[in-house]
């Protein structure tokens, strides 16, 4: 899992990506949450291949504790897009 997070950090840094707007495009209510499908779609835009097992772990880590259908992308961004 650590290697995956490093891969995302490297991709964001190398490509100089600002991923927050990518997620915000899907976050109509501005609550820092998107659906699982939308989260995966943004991850796919980053073009980092990961296994379904790792994807499942990512979803479990960032899923909203009160609603298993949404993902807290704000926490993900804080973990992978550090200054």
PyMOL commands that set and color helices and strands:
alter all, ss='L'
color gray80, all
select helices_A, chain A and resi 2-15+19-24+36-45+52-62+73-80
alter helices_A, ss='H'
color red, helices_A
select strands_A, chain A and resi 33-35+70-72
alter strands_A, ss='S'
color yellow, strands_A
deselect
rebuild
show_as cartoon
